[in-house]
Amino acid sequence: MQVEQAQSISYKDFHRIVNKRIKWHEFNLNCIISLKHRYLYVETPKVACSTIKLALMKLETEGLNYDAKVPHPTLFESPVVKPYHLSDELLHEVFFSDKFFRFSFVRNPYTRVLSAYLDKIDRKKNPVKQIRRALGHDAETDIDISFEQFLDAINLTKRRDQDKHWRPQSELLLDGYLEFDYLGRFENFEEDWRSVAERINPSMLEDMRDIRWHATNADDQLKEFYKPELNNKFMQNYASDFELYNYSRQLSG
């Protein structure tokens, strides 16, 4: 479905479509809406989302003495507007009208997925449980998982059920249903964030810090992990991200 067609559907149908591609509660977590500054940001995990969300939460709570230090508050603790807060009519306006500035950021799929592996799997954080189950292990079993096994587990999992840290960006951003006014790039973050801030509120530039919550230096380790024999496994799940966001399939770094 083309974006133009999506704009004409009812919000009820849009809700149904979203829920088929992304679980509705996850989509609520991934969205930040500002009625004051008239924007929608859709999060792409492992694409500077902690830095972006902290800046947006600080702007939204300006003057409230809110200590915006936690980049990932729960759905019900978030100080910003979420889709479930709004009426169907207003949400349709947020998602489809020219009254709201819609933006997100994307990243080279190679470095994004490797960053997810290094942060969540190699460090054995909670999302590793999904990978263990997909590989036929007990979720609590403390075993090492290679990068190749990680790719195998992803390909065994339906996209809707994949953890958001490695789910394709085209799924998270609802390609074909949402049209963004601006898609920044992780690789050009400083300049692209400036463009976003100038559109929303330039004050966000004053306090922008280089926050590296889960830095993995994935760029420097690409050729160590991406062996030629893994290419077909990788492209099975991520080919669309290279095509849609115009990233080269040639490894860099």
Secondary structure, DSSP 8 states (H G I E B T S, - for coil): --HHHHTTS-HHHHHHHHHHHS-HHHHHHHEEEETTTTEEEE--TTSSHHHHHHHHHHHHTTTTT-----SS--TTT-SSB-GGGS-HHHHHHHHHSTTSEEEEEE--HHHHHHHHIIIIITTT-TTHHHHHHHTTS-TT------HHHHHHHHHTS-GGGS-TTTS-HHHHTTTTT---SEEEEGGGHHHHHHHHHHHH-GGGGTT-----TT---GGGGHHHH--GGGHHHHHHHHHHHHHHTT--SS---
